[in-house]
Amino acid sequence: MNHDNISIQHDQQNNMFYIRLNGSAAHLKYEKPKENVVNIKETYVPAAARKIGLASQLVKHTIQLAKSQNKQVVASCSFAKSYMKKHAA
């Protein structure tokens, strides 16, 4: 999959980012426990779309957006924790 063509949508009402797939979606859910903190709670990618980097793209996008707004990013999601450790986010 070409990651340049991925369209990440933001559902602010439900505190999530998602990528539409054929009949389903990959998503990342977050919460804002404090004004300047974003906690990544969950990432999910349907089985048929795993191993192509969608969860990484969602985490990366969330981190970039939060940092652009001077927010700190923390993760209670194990995938996001691992991503952040690998990429020193």
PLY file of the C-alpha trace (Angstrom):
ply
format ascii 1.0
element vertex 89
property float x
property float y
property float z
element edge 88
property int vertex1
property int vertex2
end_header
0.00 0.00 0.00
1.26 3.45 -0.86
1.32 5.43 2.37
1.24 8.71 0.44
-2.36 8.02 -0.54
-3.61 7.26 2.97
-6.29 9.66 4.12
-6.49 9.94 7.90
-9.78 11.38 9.10
-10.36 12.98 12.52
-13.58 12.32 14.41
-13.23 14.92 17.17
-16.61 14.10 18.72
-15.48 10.52 19.40
-11.78 11.33 20.01
-10.45 9.16 17.23
-8.53 9.13 13.97
-9.39 6.58 11.31
-8.47 5.31 7.87
-11.33 4.02 5.73
-10.72 0.61 4.19
-12.88 -1.55 1.97
-15.93 -2.02 4.20
-14.14 -1.32 7.49
-11.68 1.05 9.11
-8.42 1.15 11.03
-8.61 3.52 14.00
-6.79 5.14 16.88
-8.71 6.27 19.96
-7.40 8.88 22.36
-8.41 10.85 25.40
-7.38 14.22 26.78
-6.90 13.72 30.52
-5.47 17.24 30.82
-5.65 20.33 28.63
-2.14 19.81 27.21
-1.98 15.97 27.17
-3.15 13.44 24.59
-3.29 9.81 25.73
-3.39 7.22 22.94
-5.74 4.56 24.33
-6.19 2.11 21.48
-5.12 1.27 17.95
-6.99 -1.21 15.79
-6.42 -2.50 12.27
-8.66 -5.19 10.74
-6.83 -8.50 10.22
-6.91 -8.26 6.42
-5.07 -4.90 6.52
-2.40 -5.67 9.12
1.36 -5.66 8.55
1.28 -2.72 6.11
1.90 0.09 8.58
-1.55 1.56 9.13
-1.33 1.59 12.93
2.10 3.25 12.70
0.67 5.90 10.37
-2.15 6.63 12.81
0.23 6.94 15.77
2.68 9.09 13.80
-0.14 11.39 12.65
-1.48 11.75 16.21
1.96 12.57 17.60
2.66 15.15 14.89
-0.68 16.86 15.36
-0.37 16.92 19.17
3.16 18.32 19.02
2.07 21.00 16.55
-0.43 22.07 19.22
2.22 21.96 21.99
0.61 18.94 23.62
2.39 16.08 25.32
1.66 12.57 24.05
1.41 9.57 26.36
0.21 6.07 25.55
-1.77 3.50 27.45
-1.99 1.44 24.23
0.80 -1.15 24.01
1.31 -0.63 20.26
1.61 3.14 20.65
4.02 2.72 23.59
6.21 0.46 21.47
6.07 2.85 18.50
7.00 5.83 20.67
9.91 3.93 22.23
11.26 2.91 18.79
10.88 6.39 17.34
11.81 8.38 20.47
8.57 10.36 20.27
0 1
1 2
2 3
3 4
4 5
5 6
6 7
7 8
8 9
9 10
10 11
11 12
12 13
13 14
14 15
15 16
16 17
17 18
18 19
19 20
20 21
21 22
22 23
23 24
24 25
25 26
26 27
27 28
28 29
29 30
30 31
31 32
32 33
33 34
34 35
35 36
36 37
37 38
38 39
39 40
40 41
41 42
42 43
43 44
44 45
45 46
46 47
47 48
48 49
49 50
50 51
51 52
52 53
53 54
54 55
55 56
56 57
57 58
58 59
59 60
60 61
61 62
62 63
63 64
64 65
65 66
66 67
67 68
68 69
69 70
70 71
71 72
72 73
73 74
74 75
75 76
76 77
77 78
78 79
79 80
80 81
81 82
82 83
83 84
84 85
85 86
86 87
87 88
